[in-house]
Amino acid sequence: ISQSSGVLGLRYLYFNLSFTIATLYPDVFVGLSINPSINTFTSNIDYGFYIDSSMSVYIYEADNLVKVISGQFTQSSVFSIQYDGQFIKYCIDGIVIMRNMIQLFVPMHANFIFGTYGYCIENIHFDPIVPGLIGDTGSQGSTGERGVAGTSGIQGETGTCGEKGETGTRGERG
């Protein structure tokens, strides 16, 4: 992986990308790109984490900030992005912090964009996920018993009488 941008040559349609950051003050954008070799701009990361030197963590999709994660991470925190064919999931230490339903039709590449020097990304794994088949829908459960009817409320007050109407026209004499 080069210092300005790193791309893993593997590409997967269903994937799990995970990594740790060995230093506490990085400036790195890690995510997934359809065409990682186009450029080294953050706009080329379609789904990713941005982790800055203030230890803040941000989630970007298509160059748009979609979530800010509060809290601290440690040097052993495992960041991951997974796609199972329905949901893209962003996790820290195995806890899903955001998930978004999407449809991917092209394989993704892991992409690392380094903003500064002097830190290390370790434990990089970019692995395929083999999605299972969708199982049959289970049978319909039985309908529960009807509950006891509630008590009737008290009768309301009698309303006011309306105004007396006009006298109608008199009919013809027979």
Buried (B, 14 or more C-beta within 10 A) or exposed (E): EEEEBBBBEBBBBBBBBBBBBEEEEBBBBBBBBBEBEEEBEBEBBBBBBBBBBEBBBBBBBEEEEEEEBEEEBEEEBBBBBBBBEBEBBBBBEEEEBBBBEEEBEEBBBBBBBBBEEEBEBEEBEBEEBEEEEEEEEEEEEEEEEEEEEEEEEEEEEEEEEEEEEEEEEEEEEE
